[in-house]
Amino acid sequence: MTRATPAEHVAQNGFTVHTRGRGFSEVTDKVAELVAVSGVHTGIVNVFTAHTSCSLLISENADPSVRADLERWFTRAVPDGDAIFQHDAEGPDDMPSHVRAILTGVSLTIPVHGGKPQLGTWQGIYLWEHRVDPHQRKVVVTVFGH
């Protein structure tokens, strides 16, 4: 027996994040805005950045010391200028930025219900710039559902 389901809908849009250099830029509101205008009530949203030296993550959004602690931990775990890295074409933060992006990831998938991303009370969506210098980072938001 085949069940009738509401028509699936896909919407895709994007935005640019102007970073100040290494650190976090919260993009929760921008993602939520694109989900709201997508027309999708129930489904998923995929957030993706096409860069190899920044990443996307869901993190605590109430206490900024959480993000500061993450930055300090990564500074210790993947230090700039480490002699084990050969790839340093763009400076001492080049390869460490790639390692950080690989470890944390460049995409997120979040459930959508009621036309909103279903984040927890203390969760926020962040673009994490791993390079020391400011960059312009493109983010693509794709919403699937009905």
C-alpha atoms as one frame of an Amber mdcrd trajectory, in Angstrom:
protein
   0.000   0.000   0.000   1.324   3.443  -0.920   0.745   6.285   1.497   0.183
   9.800   0.306   2.761  12.234   1.707   2.897  15.988   1.480   4.978  17.286
  -1.409   8.641  17.591  -0.584  10.202  21.019  -0.847  13.839  22.082  -1.210
  15.121  25.608  -0.726  18.716  26.754  -0.941  20.249  30.088  -0.085  23.469
  31.415   1.343  25.247  34.237   3.080  28.749  35.525   3.734  30.420  35.773
   7.117  33.090  38.452   7.464  35.391  37.093  10.166  37.748  39.141  12.289
  40.320  36.382  12.209  40.561  33.377  14.475  37.438  32.985  16.568  33.703
  32.355  16.467  30.913  34.073  14.539  27.402  33.081  15.580  25.144  32.397
  12.575  22.118  30.909  14.383  19.756  33.772  13.568  20.747  33.866   9.889
  20.205  30.100   9.517  16.849  30.341  11.342  15.808  33.202   9.046  16.587
  31.153   5.927  14.704  28.158   7.330  11.686  30.385   8.067  11.530  31.815
   4.530  12.091  28.391   2.930   8.483  27.317   3.423   9.596  24.043   5.040
   7.622  23.210   8.189   9.092  19.778   8.971  12.369  18.407   7.617  16.086
  19.087   7.921  18.462  21.937   7.287  22.004  21.390   6.075  24.506  24.176
   6.741  27.755  23.960   4.731  30.862  26.062   4.226  33.064  25.423   1.188
  36.350  26.285   2.874  39.228  24.209   4.241  40.383  26.470   7.061  37.173
  27.269   8.931  34.442  25.038  10.284  30.857  24.935  11.506  29.752  23.696
  14.879  26.949  23.709  17.381  28.148  24.980  20.727  27.028  26.502  23.991
  25.618  29.960  23.284  25.035  31.249  26.820  28.553  31.319  28.227  31.319
  32.623  25.920  33.967  31.004  28.126  33.029  27.660  26.508  34.203  28.940
  23.121  37.281  30.547  24.677  38.136  27.184  26.282  37.700  25.435  22.924
  40.077  27.920  21.314  42.669  27.410  24.058  42.374  23.622  23.791  42.876
  23.697  20.011  45.824  26.086  20.407  47.468  23.479  22.590  46.422  20.458
  20.479  47.213  21.962  17.052  49.703  24.810  17.561  50.609  27.268  14.828
  54.073  26.762  13.359  54.456  23.192  14.642  57.558  21.656  13.067  55.672
  18.450  12.153  53.821  20.331   9.374  55.340  20.683   5.907  52.410  22.650
   4.453  52.950  26.275   5.427  52.490  28.058   2.078  50.270  30.737   3.665
  52.054  31.043   6.995  52.383  29.218  10.314  48.591  28.989  10.801  48.031
  27.346   7.388  48.196  23.615   8.151  46.893  23.944  11.730  43.791  25.634
  10.264  43.241  22.691   7.922  43.618  20.190  10.782  41.155  22.150  12.943
  38.593  22.235  10.100  38.952  18.500   9.484  38.505  17.709  13.187  35.448
  19.916  13.625  33.793  19.635  10.188  32.411  21.918   7.504  28.730  20.930
   7.581  25.875  20.442  10.022  22.470  18.776   9.668  19.751  19.936  12.035
  16.098  18.824  12.286  13.422  21.380  11.377   9.995  21.467  13.015   7.454
  24.255  13.001   9.571  26.078  10.444  12.474  26.393  12.923  15.790  24.598
  13.465  15.381  22.334  16.471  18.287  23.478  18.595  18.538  22.937  22.321
  18.038  25.776  24.776  21.747  26.567  25.046  22.807  25.645  21.506  23.987
  28.080  18.863  25.364  27.592  15.346  28.845  29.034  14.829  31.316  29.509
  12.028  34.731  28.996  13.573  37.492  30.854  11.749  40.794  29.035  12.167
  43.024  31.513  10.308  44.638  34.401  12.185  43.734  36.987   9.525  40.159
  38.089   8.672  38.387  36.250   5.842  35.088  36.270   3.978  33.460  32.851
   4.364  30.515  31.630   2.306  27.834  29.525   3.967  25.193  27.557   2.033
  21.911  26.663   3.743  19.780  23.910   2.172  16.372  23.111   3.669  14.529
  19.869   2.776  11.078  18.842   3.877   7.447  19.780   3.637
